[in-house]
């Protein structure tokens, strides 16, 4: 069964976010992931697992092959970065909302008293 490119892309963004979040922020089943993070400590791999944004780049590599397997190298690189970027945007929604604003009506910063600066 052939799946659409967009469907595969969205599935892979969710997959990259899930695996990266598991490794960076969760204990995992039977505390396996937290024990792995402790064992890696301050090594290069330990520092990599501490950073969601860095780790998402590496986690997205196999997913990029799934989405754009037969594509040219340039296309594959774009898919790779886009998957990591999508996972990073999802990660940001955990803490702060991502807001898209029209360029025609930018927000004007206001001071403490509500005056325009």
Secondary structure, 3 states (H helix, E strand, C coil): CCCCHHHHHHHHHHHHHHHHHHHHHCCCHHHHHHHHHHHHCCCHHHHHHHCHHHHHHHHHHHHHHHHHCCCCHHHHHHHHHHHHHHHHHHHHCCCCCCCCCCCCCCCCCECCCCCEC
